[in-house]
Amino acid sequence: MRLQLIYMKIYKIKTNQLNLGQKSTEQISSVIREEFSF
């Protein structure tokens, strides 16, 4: 399902951010904007 792909992207970003200690909200919102063309 498409929603699951989006969730996996967000999950990957969150995991990366925990490792790198950077802010993840910008990346997550850009992924969501990409997927839904906001």
N, C-alpha and C positions, 0 to 999 in steps of 0.2 A: 504493500500500500504506500501511496505517496507520502502520507503523513508520517509514516514510519521512517522514511528516508530523511525527512526534515528533522525528526527527532534524533536520528543517528548523527546527523551533521552537528546538531546543537550539542549532543552528548560528547562528540569528539572535541569540539571547540572548548567545552567546559573542562574536559580532562586535560587538554593542552594548556589551558589557562592555569589550572591548578599547578601544573608542572613548571610553567614559565613565570607565574605570578603576575600576569598582565590582566588588564580589564577585558572581560569577555562579552559584556552586554552589547558593545558596538558591533562585534563580529556576529553575534547571534542575530541581532536585528537586521544586519546586512544579509545574512543567510535567509532570513524570513522574507525580507524585501525581494531578494532574488527569486525565491520560490513562488511568491504570490504576486510579483510584479507590482509592488506598491509604488 
